[in-house]
Amino acid sequence: MLGLSFLSPLYLLGALAVAVPIVLHLFRRRTDTIVDFPAVRLLTASPIEQQRRRRLRELILLALRVTALVLLAGAFARPYLAGTTLAADAAVTVVAVDTSFSLSSPSTFERARVLAAAAVNEAPAPQAVALVQFGDTATTVTAPTTDRGAVLAAIASLAPGTSGTRYGAAVARAAELLGGRQGRVVVVTDLQQAGWEGSPRAGLPDDIEVVIRAVESPLQNVAITSADRRGDRIDVAVHNFGFDARAVPAELAVDGKVIATVSINAPAQGAAHAQFDAAVPSTGAATVSIEDAGGFAADDRRHLVLDPAASSRVTVVVADPGSLRGGLYVERALEAASGGRAFTATVVDGRVLSGWTADQLSAEHALFILGTRTLERNGRDLIARYLARGGAAMVALGPEVDAGTLADVIGDASGIAQDAQPLAAGGATLVLGDTRHPVFRLFAEPAAALGDVSFQRFRPVVEANRSVLARFSGGAAALLEAPRERGRLLLFTSDLDNQWNRFPLSPAFVPFVVETARYLTEGRRETQAFVLPSTPAGLPPTPGVFALPAGADAGRKVAINVDTRESNPAPITTDEFLASVPRVPRTTTADPVADARKAEDEQRLWQLGLLVMFIALAGEGLVGRRAN
């Protein structure tokens, strides 16, 4: 029930000031003296009607002045409608509805609406109900209210989107809505198995009940997992998550016009690749789509930009570029990436780089430092400032690197040996420590692609404060990452110039160098492809090809696609979901004063009161001027 309350009711005493205009009005009343005059016929008729109008104006002036004073006092008292806030101990049922694209298959989301409506109707009568929709993020659709009809109407308006599932976002929003109140959380979802990955870990009070209303989703879906340009052709990869083999029709459209079709035979629970026969132009936007009746609609399309991306600038620093090696292998490996379009490699020796300016070096997206013997003081300082300001580099600790000079270059060469040491007799191989690291993205399966390379010598490095990404088979650190606040620094303890090993002659060398360069330039190079929920500033979180709206890159095309982790329809169990919900002890209680302040701040009735007061004062001025 609505009722008007005040945050500062003592200010209402100011309304007693209305006595002032009332008293003045009473004392200013004029009583005309009645004079008997025998020759009444000689006088002009008295305007009785004008006197009545004057009294009416005075009453209107009095009412306007009293109203203004009352509204001023009321505004200072900060009024709010108390009925719109919940009592401090009122329980709340939060209904969280999953609107990710894994519920976009036919009729699936309608079942979700039915389950959500049932959760609202089943909530105990005294409880308020709140509605939350969640995907990558969680949004409050309806704040806690006792108006069940409003919540049911909001449920009817929900629709699945193109986002992934993040259960942590829903839990965090539910905890925010509950505050210190009792209640429960009802989650309507298909129990997507990737939903807990990368989610915020805000917890629910341990006495809040969590109820799962599982939406049965069809256990079949075919998704486009990638679409890439290979020369003048487009390669497409699909994954069949169903239990039956599928022949999937696919078509390629460029700038909205279909130019090729192909049928992809996708095995059960497996992946398949195909290539479209038609040549694509050098610029434009391409879309690959498949027909997958009964599956998720959002992952049936994949967008890509055909315009060539600006290549990343990489400088290879060597001691002597005129030697037989001198960074040749790294340069050739970078030139092989994406047909020579991914990187622009420049090989310079230390003397040349020492003559550069800070602006010249800051334009480079990454450095490969293979030699430091010819670096002069200015060059060492340039690289040190470049790394301190967020630059990225890989340092290969081969025979052309001097440990003393390196201290000035990377700012921290502690624990790097001056002299090389031999590895085990017959050489050692690489053993990956963290296969999830981007450098090893292509080597996680099979790891033998790097495990077949033999290394004879290396430079020992102290591992303290450095992350070891790979080791030699004898246990010594092979690849380390040093901590940097804004940039990246990798240390490779052998060389990349075919002197202490035969790594540059291995088929694994080119992908290793290319993936390392991609990791180092990440965030600095021009990005053409984004995966939701990541989007460039100013663009909607919607799949498609868009032109950047503003800034130095205005007009440049980018492609936005869905996260295919959502494409796997296999669910987790209810018990697994409940075990993953973070819990915290209940340590706080609801604060009625804080609730009242929040309600008053949201309603801002005092502003309405002041507006009416100013109108009353304006009317008082107008009527008063006419009276005078």
VEXDREN-2710 file (C-alpha; in Angstrom, 1 decimal):
% VEXDREN-2710
k/r/px/py/pz
1/MET/0.0/0.0/0.0
2/LEU/1.4/3.3/-1.0
3/GLY/2.1/6.0/1.7
4/LEU/4.0/9.2/1.6
5/SER/7.0/9.3/4.0
6/PHE/9.9/11.7/4.5
7/LEU/13.6/11.3/5.0
8/SER/13.9/14.5/7.1
9/PRO/10.4/15.1/8.6
10/LEU/11.7/17.9/10.9
11/TYR/11.8/20.2/7.9
12/LEU/8.0/20.0/7.8
13/LEU/8.1/22.4/10.8
14/GLY/9.0/25.0/8.2
15/ALA/5.4/24.8/7.0
16/LEU/4.4/26.8/10.0
17/ALA/5.7/29.8/8.1
18/VAL/2.4/29.8/6.3
19/ALA/1.1/31.7/9.3
20/VAL/3.0/34.8/8.1
21/PRO/1.0/35.5/4.9
22/ILE/-2.2/34.5/6.6
23/VAL/-1.7/37.0/9.4
24/LEU/-0.7/39.7/6.9
25/HIS/-3.8/39.0/4.9
26/LEU/-6.0/39.4/7.9
27/PHE/-4.4/42.6/9.1
28/ARG/-4.4/44.2/5.6
29/ARG/-8.2/43.7/5.2
30/ARG/-9.8/47.1/4.6
31/THR/-13.2/48.1/5.9
32/ASP/-14.6/51.1/4.1
33/THR/-16.3/53.7/6.4
34/ILE/-20.0/54.1/5.7
35/VAL/-20.9/57.8/5.4
36/ASP/-24.5/58.9/5.3
37/PHE/-25.0/61.3/2.5
38/PRO/-28.3/62.7/1.7
39/ALA/-27.7/63.5/-1.9
40/VAL/-27.0/60.0/-3.0
41/ARG/-28.2/60.8/-6.5
42/LEU/-25.3/63.2/-6.9
43/LEU/-22.6/60.4/-6.5
44/THR/-21.3/58.1/-9.1
45/ALA/-22.4/54.5/-8.6
46/SER/-19.8/52.5/-6.5
47/PRO/-18.2/49.5/-8.4
48/ILE/-19.3/46.7/-6.0
49/GLU/-18.2/44.1/-8.6
50/GLN/-14.7/45.4/-8.7
51/GLN/-14.4/45.1/-4.9
52/ARG/-15.5/41.5/-5.0
53/ARG/-12.9/40.7/-7.7
54/ARG/-10.2/42.4/-5.5
55/ARG/-11.1/40.1/-2.6
56/LEU/-10.9/37.1/-4.9
57/ARG/-7.4/38.1/-6.0
58/GLU/-6.3/38.5/-2.5
59/LEU/-7.5/35.0/-1.6
60/ILE/-5.8/33.6/-4.7
61/LEU/-2.5/35.4/-3.7
62/LEU/-2.8/34.0/-0.1
63/ALA/-3.4/30.4/-1.5
64/LEU/-0.4/30.7/-3.8
65/ARG/1.9/32.0/-1.1
66/VAL/0.8/29.3/1.4
67/THR/1.2/26.6/-1.3
68/ALA/4.8/27.8/-2.1
69/LEU/5.8/27.7/1.5
70/VAL/4.3/24.3/2.1
71/LEU/6.0/22.9/-1.0
72/LEU/9.4/24.4/0.0
73/ALA/9.2/22.7/3.4
74/GLY/8.1/19.5/1.9
75/ALA/10.9/19.5/-0.6
76/PHE/13.5/20.0/2.2
77/ALA/11.8/17.0/4.0
78/ARG/12.7/14.8/1.0
79/PRO/9.4/12.9/0.4
80/TYR/9.1/9.4/-1.1
81/LEU/6.4/6.8/-1.6
82/ALA/7.1/4.2/1.1
83/GLY/4.9/1.6/-0.6
84/THR/7.4/1.3/-3.5
85/THR/10.2/-0.1/-1.2
86/LEU/10.3/-3.5/0.4
87/ALA/10.3/-4.0/4.1
88/ALA/13.7/-4.7/5.6
89/ASP/12.8/-8.3/6.3
90/ALA/10.7/-8.9/3.1
91/ALA/11.8/-12.1/1.3
92/VAL/12.4/-12.0/-2.5
93/THR/12.2/-14.6/-5.2
94/VAL/14.7/-13.9/-8.0
95/VAL/13.8/-15.6/-11.3
96/ALA/16.9/-15.7/-13.6
97/VAL/16.1/-16.6/-17.2
98/ASP/18.9/-17.8/-19.6
99/THR/18.6/-15.9/-22.9
100/SER/21.8/-17.2/-24.5
101/PHE/21.7/-18.6/-28.0
102/SER/21.7/-22.2/-26.9
103/LEU/18.0/-21.7/-26.1
104/SER/17.3/-20.4/-29.6
105/SER/16.2/-23.7/-31.2
106/PRO/12.5/-24.0/-32.1
107/SER/10.1/-24.1/-29.2
108/THR/13.0/-24.3/-26.6
109/PHE/12.6/-20.7/-25.4
110/GLU/8.9/-21.0/-25.2
111/ARG/9.4/-23.8/-22.7
112/ALA/11.7/-21.4/-20.8
113/ARG/9.0/-18.8/-20.6
114/VAL/6.5/-21.4/-19.2
115/LEU/9.0/-22.5/-16.5
116/ALA/9.8/-18.9/-15.6
117/ALA/6.1/-18.0/-15.3
118/ALA/5.5/-21.1/-13.1
119/ALA/8.3/-20.0/-10.8
120/VAL/6.6/-16.6/-10.4
121/ASN/3.2/-18.1/-9.7
122/GLU/4.8/-20.6/-7.2
123/ALA/6.5/-17.9/-5.2
124/PRO/4.9/-17.5/-1.7
125/ALA/2.3/-14.8/-1.6
126/PRO/4.1/-12.4/0.8
127/GLN/7.2/-12.5/-1.2
128/ALA/8.3/-9.9/-3.8
129/VAL/9.5/-11.2/-7.2
130/ALA/12.3/-9.9/-9.3
131/LEU/13.2/-10.9/-12.9
132/VAL/16.7/-11.2/-14.3
133/GLN/17.8/-12.1/-17.9
134/PHE/21.3/-13.3/-18.4
135/GLY/23.7/-14.3/-21.2
136/ASP/27.3/-13.0/-21.2
137/THR/26.0/-10.3/-18.7
138/ALA/23.0/-10.2/-16.4
139/THR/20.3/-7.4/-16.5
140/THR/17.5/-6.7/-14.1
141/VAL/14.3/-6.7/-16.1
142/THR/12.0/-6.1/-13.2
143/ALA/13.1/-5.0/-9.7
144/PRO/11.6/-6.7/-6.7
145/THR/7.9/-6.1/-6.7
146/THR/4.7/-7.6/-5.5
147/ASP/3.0/-6.9/-8.8
148/ARG/3.1/-10.5/-10.3
149/GLY/1.3/-9.3/-13.4
150/ALA/4.1/-6.9/-14.3
151/VAL/6.7/-9.7/-13.9
152/LEU/4.6/-12.2/-16.1
153/ALA/4.3/-9.5/-18.8
154/ALA/8.1/-9.0/-18.7
155/ILE/8.6/-12.7/-19.1
156/ALA/6.4/-12.8/-22.2
157/SER/8.6/-10.1/-23.8
158/LEU/11.9/-12.0/-23.3
159/ALA/13.7/-13.5/-26.3
160/PRO/16.9/-15.4/-26.8
161/GLY/19.9/-13.5/-28.1
162/THR/23.3/-14.2/-29.6
163/SER/25.4/-14.2/-26.4
164/GLY/27.0/-17.1/-24.5
165/THR/26.1/-18.2/-21.0
166/ARG/27.8/-16.9/-17.9
167/TYR/26.1/-18.2/-14.7
168/GLY/28.4/-16.2/-12.5
169/ALA/26.8/-13.0/-13.9
170/ALA/23.4/-14.2/-13.0
171/VAL/24.5/-15.2/-9.5
172/ALA/26.1/-11.8/-8.9
173/ARG/23.0/-9.9/-10.0
174/ALA/20.7/-12.1/-7.9
175/ALA/22.9/-11.5/-4.8
176/GLU/22.7/-7.7/-5.5
177/LEU/18.9/-7.8/-5.7
178/LEU/18.6/-9.9/-2.6
179/GLY/20.9/-7.6/-0.6
180/GLY/20.6/-8.8/3.1
181/ARG/17.1/-10.2/2.6
182/GLN/15.9/-13.8/2.7
183/GLY/14.6/-15.5/-0.3
184/ARG/15.5/-17.9/-3.1
185/VAL/16.9/-17.9/-6.6
186/VAL/15.2/-19.8/-9.4
187/VAL/17.4/-20.3/-12.5
188/VAL/15.7/-21.2/-15.7
189/THR/18.4/-22.6/-18.0
190/ASP/19.5/-25.4/-20.3
191/LEU/22.5/-26.1/-18.0
192/GLN/25.0/-25.1/-20.7
193/GLN/28.3/-26.8/-19.8
194/ALA/30.5/-23.8/-20.6
195/GLY/28.4/-21.5/-18.4
196/TRP/30.8/-21.4/-15.5
197/GLU/33.9/-20.7/-17.6
198/GLY/35.3/-17.2/-17.0
199/SER/32.4/-16.2/-14.8
200/PRO/32.7/-13.6/-12.0
201/ARG/32.7/-15.4/-8.7
202/ALA/30.4/-13.3/-6.6
203/GLY/28.7/-15.5/-4.0
204/LEU/25.2/-16.0/-2.7
205/PRO/24.6/-16.1/1.1
206/ASP/24.7/-19.7/2.2
207/ASP/21.1/-19.7/3.4
208/ILE/19.7/-18.7/0.1
209/GLU/18.0/-21.6/-1.7
210/VAL/18.9/-22.1/-5.4
211/VAL/16.3/-23.9/-7.5
212/ILE/17.0/-25.1/-11.1
213/ARG/14.3/-25.3/-13.7
214/ALA/16.0/-27.1/-16.5
215/VAL/14.9/-26.5/-20.1
216/GLU/15.3/-29.5/-22.2
217/SER/17.3/-28.6/-25.3
218/PRO/17.7/-30.8/-28.4
219/LEU/21.0/-32.8/-28.2
220/GLN/21.9/-32.0/-31.7
221/ASN/23.5/-29.0/-33.3
222/VAL/25.9/-28.3/-36.1
223/ALA/28.0/-25.1/-35.8
224/ILE/30.4/-23.2/-38.0
225/THR/33.5/-23.1/-35.9
226/SER/35.7/-21.2/-38.4
227/ALA/35.7/-19.5/-41.8
228/ASP/39.1/-18.4/-43.1
229/ARG/40.6/-17.1/-46.3
230/ARG/43.2/-19.2/-48.0
231/GLY/44.5/-17.3/-50.9
232/ASP/41.4/-16.5/-53.0
233/ARG/39.3/-19.3/-51.5
234/ILE/37.3/-19.6/-48.3
235/ASP/37.8/-22.6/-46.0
236/VAL/35.0/-23.5/-43.6
237/ALA/35.0/-25.8/-40.6
238/VAL/31.9/-27.2/-38.9
239/HIS/31.4/-29.4/-35.8
240/ASN/28.6/-31.8/-35.5
241/PHE/27.6/-32.2/-31.9
242/GLY/24.8/-34.7/-32.6
243/PHE/24.9/-38.5/-32.5
244/ASP/24.2/-39.0/-36.2
245/ALA/26.3/-38.1/-39.2
246/ARG/24.9/-35.1/-41.1
247/ALA/25.2/-33.8/-44.7
248/VAL/25.1/-30.1/-44.2
249/PRO/24.5/-27.7/-47.1
250/ALA/26.6/-24.5/-46.9
251/GLU/26.7/-21.4/-48.9
252/LEU/29.1/-18.5/-49.3
253/ALA/27.9/-14.9/-49.8
254/VAL/30.0/-11.9/-50.6
255/ASP/28.5/-8.5/-49.9
256/GLY/25.1/-10.2/-49.7
257/LYS/25.3/-12.1/-53.0
258/VAL/25.6/-15.9/-52.9
259/ILE/28.6/-17.0/-55.0
260/ALA/29.1/-20.7/-54.1
261/THR/27.6/-23.6/-52.3
262/VAL/29.0/-26.9/-51.0
263/SER/27.8/-29.9/-49.0
264/ILE/29.8/-30.8/-45.9
265/ASN/29.7/-34.4/-44.5
266/ALA/30.0/-34.0/-40.8
267/PRO/30.5/-37.2/-38.8
268/ALA/28.7/-37.8/-35.5
269/GLN/30.4/-35.9/-32.7
270/GLY/33.1/-34.8/-35.0
271/ALA/34.5/-32.0/-37.2
272/ALA/34.7/-31.5/-41.0
273/HIS/36.3/-29.1/-43.4
274/ALA/35.4/-27.9/-46.9
275/GLN/36.5/-25.2/-49.4
276/PHE/34.2/-23.2/-51.6
277/ASP/35.3/-23.3/-55.3
278/ALA/34.5/-19.7/-56.1
279/ALA/37.3/-17.1/-55.9
280/VAL/36.5/-14.2/-53.6
281/PRO/37.5/-10.6/-54.2
282/SER/40.3/-8.9/-52.4
283/THR/37.9/-6.6/-50.5
284/GLY/34.4/-6.8/-49.1
285/ALA/32.5/-8.8/-46.5
286/ALA/31.8/-12.5/-46.7
287/THR/29.3/-14.6/-44.8
288/VAL/29.3/-18.4/-44.6
289/SER/26.0/-20.0/-43.6
290/ILE/24.7/-23.6/-43.2
291/GLU/21.3/-25.2/-43.0
292/ASP/20.8/-26.8/-39.6
293/ALA/17.1/-27.5/-38.9
294/GLY/16.5/-28.0/-35.2
295/GLY/19.9/-26.6/-34.1
296/PHE/20.9/-23.3/-32.7
297/ALA/20.4/-20.5/-35.3
298/ALA/23.1/-18.1/-34.0
299/ASP/26.1/-20.4/-34.9
300/ASP/24.8/-21.2/-38.4
301/ARG/26.5/-18.1/-39.8
302/ARG/30.1/-16.9/-39.7
303/HIS/31.3/-13.5/-40.9
304/LEU/34.7/-12.4/-42.1
305/VAL/36.3/-9.3/-43.6
306/LEU/38.0/-9.8/-47.0
307/ASP/39.9/-6.5/-46.9
308/PRO/43.6/-7.2/-46.2
309/ALA/44.5/-6.3/-42.6
310/ALA/47.5/-4.0/-42.0
311/SER/50.5/-6.2/-41.2
312/SER/52.1/-6.1/-37.8
313/ARG/55.5/-4.5/-37.7
314/VAL/58.2/-6.7/-36.1
315/THR/61.8/-5.7/-35.8
316/VAL/64.5/-8.4/-35.5
317/VAL/67.5/-7.1/-33.6
318/VAL/70.7/-8.9/-34.4
319/ALA/74.4/-8.4/-33.8
320/ASP/75.4/-8.5/-37.5
321/PRO/72.8/-8.8/-40.2
322/GLY/75.5/-9.4/-42.8
323/SER/76.4/-12.8/-41.3
324/LEU/75.2/-16.1/-42.8
325/ARG/72.4/-16.3/-40.2
326/GLY/71.7/-12.8/-38.7
327/GLY/68.0/-13.3/-38.1
328/LEU/67.4/-14.9/-41.5
329/TYR/65.3/-17.8/-40.1
330/VAL/63.0/-15.6/-38.0
331/GLU/62.6/-13.2/-40.8
332/ARG/61.6/-15.9/-43.3
333/ALA/59.2/-17.5/-40.8
334/LEU/57.4/-14.2/-40.2
335/GLU/57.1/-13.7/-44.0
336/ALA/55.4/-17.1/-44.4
337/ALA/52.5/-16.1/-42.1
338/SER/49.2/-15.6/-44.0
339/GLY/51.0/-15.5/-47.4
340/GLY/53.2/-12.6/-46.2
341/ARG/50.3/-10.4/-45.1
342/ALA/50.5/-10.9/-41.3
343/PHE/53.8/-9.4/-40.5
344/THR/56.3/-6.9/-41.9
345/ALA/59.7/-8.0/-40.6
346/THR/62.7/-5.6/-40.4
347/VAL/66.2/-6.9/-39.5
348/VAL/68.5/-4.4/-38.0
349/ASP/71.8/-4.6/-36.1
350/GLY/72.4/-2.8/-32.8
351/ARG/74.2/0.1/-34.4
352/VAL/71.3/0.9/-36.7
353/LEU/68.7/0.6/-34.0
354/SER/70.8/2.9/-31.7
355/GLY/70.3/5.7/-34.2
356/TRP/66.5/5.4/-34.1
357/THR/64.2/7.8/-32.2
358/ALA/61.7/6.7/-29.5
359/ASP/58.8/7.4/-31.9
360/GLN/60.4/5.1/-34.6
361/LEU/60.7/2.3/-32.1
362/SER/57.2/2.8/-30.5
363/ALA/55.7/2.2/-34.0
364/GLU/57.0/-1.4/-33.9
365/HIS/54.5/-3.9/-32.6
366/ALA/57.1/-6.4/-31.3
367/LEU/60.8/-7.1/-31.1
368/PHE/62.8/-10.3/-31.6
369/ILE/66.2/-9.7/-29.9
370/LEU/68.7/-12.2/-31.2
371/GLY/71.9/-10.2/-30.6
372/THR/73.0/-7.4/-28.3
373/ARG/76.8/-7.1/-28.9
374/THR/76.5/-4.1/-31.2
375/LEU/73.8/-2.2/-29.2
376/GLU/75.1/1.2/-28.1
377/ARG/74.0/3.0/-25.0
378/ASN/71.2/4.9/-26.8
379/GLY/69.9/1.7/-28.3
380/ARG/69.8/-0.1/-25.0
381/ASP/67.9/2.8/-23.4
382/LEU/65.4/2.9/-26.3
383/ILE/64.5/-0.7/-25.9
384/ALA/64.3/-0.4/-22.1
385/ARG/61.9/2.5/-22.4
386/TYR/59.9/0.7/-25.1
387/LEU/59.4/-2.3/-22.8
388/ALA/58.6/-0.1/-19.8
389/ARG/55.8/1.7/-21.8
390/GLY/54.1/-1.5/-22.8
391/GLY/56.2/-2.9/-25.7
392/ALA/56.6/-6.6/-26.3
393/ALA/59.7/-8.6/-27.1
394/MET/61.2/-12.1/-27.2
395/VAL/64.9/-12.4/-26.3
396/ALA/66.7/-15.5/-27.5
397/LEU/69.7/-16.0/-25.2
398/GLY/71.9/-17.3/-28.0
399/PRO/75.7/-16.7/-28.5
400/GLU/75.2/-13.2/-29.8
401/VAL/73.6/-12.0/-26.6
402/ASP/75.7/-10.5/-23.8
403/ALA/74.2/-10.9/-20.3
404/GLY/75.8/-7.6/-19.1
405/THR/74.3/-5.7/-22.0
406/LEU/71.0/-7.5/-21.5
407/ALA/70.6/-6.0/-18.1
408/ASP/70.3/-2.6/-19.6
409/VAL/68.0/-3.8/-22.4
410/ILE/65.3/-5.6/-20.4
411/GLY/65.8/-3.9/-17.1
412/ASP/66.2/-7.2/-15.3
413/ALA/68.8/-9.7/-16.3
414/SER/69.3/-11.2/-12.8
415/GLY/69.9/-14.9/-12.9
416/ILE/70.8/-15.1/-16.6
417/ALA/74.1/-16.9/-17.0
418/GLN/76.9/-15.3/-19.0
419/ASP/78.1/-18.6/-20.5
420/ALA/76.1/-21.4/-22.2
421/GLN/76.0/-24.9/-20.9
422/PRO/75.6/-28.2/-22.8
423/LEU/72.4/-30.2/-22.5
424/ALA/72.2/-33.9/-22.1
425/ALA/74.4/-36.1/-24.3
426/GLY/72.6/-36.4/-27.7
427/GLY/70.6/-33.3/-27.0
428/ALA/67.4/-32.5/-25.3
429/THR/63.8/-31.9/-26.5
430/LEU/61.1/-29.4/-25.6
431/VAL/58.5/-30.3/-23.1
432/LEU/55.5/-28.0/-23.0
433/GLY/54.5/-26.8/-19.5
434/ASP/51.4/-24.8/-20.2
435/THR/49.7/-26.1/-23.4
436/ARG/46.9/-23.5/-23.0
437/HIS/49.4/-20.6/-23.6
438/PRO/48.7/-18.9/-26.9
439/VAL/52.3/-19.6/-28.1
440/PHE/51.5/-23.3/-28.0
441/ARG/48.0/-23.1/-29.5
442/LEU/49.0/-25.2/-32.5
443/PHE/51.1/-27.7/-30.6
444/ALA/48.9/-28.9/-27.8
445/GLU/47.8/-31.9/-30.0
446/PRO/50.1/-33.5/-30.9
447/ALA/52.9/-32.2/-28.7
448/ALA/55.4/-34.3/-30.6
449/ALA/55.6/-31.5/-33.2
450/LEU/57.9/-29.7/-30.9
451/GLY/59.1/-32.8/-29.0
452/ASP/61.1/-34.0/-32.0
453/VAL/63.5/-31.0/-32.0
454/SER/66.9/-31.5/-30.5
455/PHE/68.7/-28.8/-28.6
456/GLN/72.5/-29.1/-27.7
457/ARG/73.2/-25.9/-25.7
458/PHE/71.3/-23.4/-23.6
459/ARG/71.9/-20.5/-21.2
460/PRO/70.7/-21.3/-17.6
461/VAL/68.1/-18.8/-16.2
462/VAL/66.9/-18.4/-12.6
463/GLU/63.1/-19.1/-12.6
464/ALA/62.2/-16.9/-9.7
465/ASN/59.4/-14.3/-10.6
466/ARG/59.2/-15.8/-14.1
467/SER/56.6/-18.2/-15.5
468/VAL/58.1/-21.3/-17.1
469/LEU/56.1/-22.1/-20.3
470/ALA/58.3/-24.9/-21.6
471/ARG/61.3/-27.0/-20.3
472/PHE/64.0/-29.1/-21.9
473/SER/63.7/-32.8/-21.3
474/GLY/66.3/-32.6/-18.6
475/GLY/64.3/-30.2/-16.6
476/ALA/66.0/-26.9/-17.4
477/ALA/63.8/-23.9/-18.3
478/ALA/63.5/-23.4/-22.1
479/LEU/60.9/-20.6/-22.5
480/LEU/59.9/-18.2/-19.7
481/GLU/57.7/-15.2/-19.5
482/ALA/58.8/-12.3/-17.3
483/PRO/56.2/-10.2/-15.6
484/ARG/55.4/-6.8/-17.2
485/GLU/52.6/-4.4/-16.1
486/ARG/51.6/-3.3/-19.6
487/GLY/53.8/-5.3/-22.1
488/ARG/55.1/-8.8/-22.6
489/LEU/58.6/-10.3/-22.4
490/LEU/59.6/-13.8/-23.4
491/LEU/63.0/-15.4/-22.7
492/PHE/64.1/-18.3/-24.9
493/THR/67.2/-19.9/-23.3
494/SER/68.6/-21.3/-26.5
495/ASP/69.1/-19.5/-29.9
496/LEU/67.0/-19.1/-33.0
497/ASP/69.8/-18.8/-35.5
498/ASN/70.7/-22.5/-36.0
499/GLN/73.8/-22.4/-33.9
500/TRP/73.0/-24.2/-30.6
501/ASN/70.3/-26.4/-32.1
502/ARG/68.6/-27.4/-35.4
503/PHE/65.3/-25.9/-34.4
504/PRO/65.2/-23.5/-37.5
505/LEU/65.3/-26.5/-39.8
506/SER/62.3/-28.2/-38.1
507/PRO/58.8/-27.9/-39.6
508/ALA/57.7/-26.7/-36.1
509/PHE/59.9/-23.6/-36.3
510/VAL/57.7/-21.5/-38.5
511/PRO/54.4/-22.0/-36.5
512/PHE/56.4/-21.5/-33.3
513/VAL/57.8/-18.1/-34.4
514/VAL/54.4/-17.0/-36.0
515/GLU/52.4/-17.9/-32.9
516/THR/55.0/-16.1/-30.7
517/ALA/54.7/-13.0/-32.9
518/ARG/50.9/-13.1/-32.7
519/TYR/51.0/-13.4/-29.0
520/LEU/53.5/-10.5/-28.6
521/THR/51.5/-8.2/-31.0
522/GLU/48.1/-9.1/-29.5
523/GLY/46.4/-5.9/-28.5
524/ARG/48.8/-3.8/-30.6
525/ARG/48.0/-5.1/-34.0
526/GLU/45.0/-4.2/-36.1
527/THR/42.2/-6.7/-35.3
528/GLN/39.6/-7.6/-37.9
529/ALA/37.8/-10.4/-36.0
530/PHE/36.0/-10.2/-32.7
531/VAL/34.2/-12.9/-30.7
532/LEU/31.2/-11.9/-28.5
533/PRO/31.1/-10.4/-25.9
534/SER/34.2/-8.5/-27.0
535/THR/33.3/-5.7/-29.5
536/PRO/35.0/-2.5/-30.5
537/ALA/33.8/0.7/-28.9
538/GLY/30.7/2.1/-30.5
539/LEU/29.5/-1.1/-32.1
540/PRO/26.6/-3.2/-31.0
541/PRO/27.1/-6.7/-29.5
542/THR/25.6/-8.3/-32.6
543/PRO/27.2/-10.7/-35.2
544/GLY/28.0/-9.2/-38.6
545/VAL/30.4/-7.1/-40.4
546/PHE/30.5/-3.4/-39.4
547/ALA/32.6/-0.3/-40.1
548/LEU/34.2/1.3/-37.1
549/PRO/32.3/4.5/-36.3
550/ALA/35.0/6.9/-35.0
551/GLY/38.7/7.5/-34.2
552/ALA/41.7/6.9/-36.3
553/ASP/40.3/3.6/-37.6
554/ALA/36.9/5.1/-38.7
555/GLY/35.5/3.2/-41.6
556/ARG/37.7/0.1/-41.1
557/LYS/35.7/-3.1/-41.4
558/VAL/35.6/-5.6/-38.5
559/ALA/33.7/-8.9/-38.2
560/ILE/31.9/-9.9/-35.0
561/ASN/30.9/-13.6/-34.4
562/VAL/29.3/-15.7/-31.7
563/ASP/31.3/-17.7/-29.2
564/THR/31.1/-21.3/-30.4
565/ARG/31.7/-22.6/-26.9
566/GLU/28.0/-22.1/-26.6
567/SER/27.4/-24.5/-29.5
568/ASN/27.8/-27.7/-27.6
569/PRO/24.3/-28.7/-26.3
570/ALA/25.6/-31.3/-23.9
571/PRO/24.4/-30.1/-20.4
572/ILE/25.9/-30.4/-17.0
573/THR/23.8/-32.0/-14.2
574/THR/21.7/-30.0/-11.7
575/ASP/24.0/-31.3/-8.9
576/GLU/27.1/-30.0/-10.8
577/PHE/25.5/-26.6/-11.2
578/LEU/24.6/-26.3/-7.6
579/ALA/28.1/-27.4/-6.5
580/SER/29.5/-24.6/-8.6
581/VAL/27.5/-21.8/-7.1
582/PRO/29.8/-19.8/-4.9
583/ARG/28.6/-19.3/-1.3
584/VAL/29.4/-16.8/1.3
585/PRO/28.4/-16.6/5.0
586/ARG/25.5/-14.2/5.7
587/THR/27.1/-11.3/7.6
588/THR/24.9/-8.4/6.8
589/THR/21.2/-7.5/7.3
590/ALA/19.0/-5.2/5.4
591/ASP/19.2/-1.5/6.3
592/PRO/15.7/0.2/6.2
593/VAL/17.3/3.7/6.3
594/ALA/19.4/2.8/3.2
595/ASP/16.4/1.4/1.5
596/ALA/14.5/4.6/2.2
597/ARG/17.3/6.7/0.9
598/LYS/17.5/4.6/-2.3
599/ALA/13.8/4.9/-2.9
600/GLU/13.9/8.7/-2.4
601/ASP/16.9/9.0/-4.6
602/GLU/15.2/7.1/-7.4
603/GLN/11.8/8.9/-7.1
604/ARG/13.1/12.5/-6.6
605/LEU/9.7/13.8/-5.6
606/TRP/11.4/16.9/-4.1
607/GLN/12.3/18.1/-7.6
608/LEU/8.6/17.9/-8.6
609/GLY/7.7/19.8/-5.4
610/LEU/10.2/22.6/-6.2
611/LEU/8.9/22.8/-9.8
612/VAL/5.3/23.3/-8.6
613/MET/6.6/25.8/-6.0
614/PHE/8.2/27.9/-8.7
615/ILE/5.0/27.8/-10.7
616/ALA/3.0/29.0/-7.7
617/LEU/5.5/31.8/-7.2
618/ALA/5.2/32.8/-10.8
619/GLY/1.5/32.8/-10.6
620/GLU/1.7/34.9/-7.3
621/GLY/3.8/37.5/-9.1
622/LEU/1.4/37.7/-12.0
623/VAL/-1.7/38.0/-9.9
624/GLY/-0.1/40.4/-7.6
625/ARG/1.0/42.7/-10.4
626/ARG/-2.6/42.8/-11.8
627/ALA/-3.9/43.6/-8.3
628/ASN/-1.6/46.6/-8.0
END
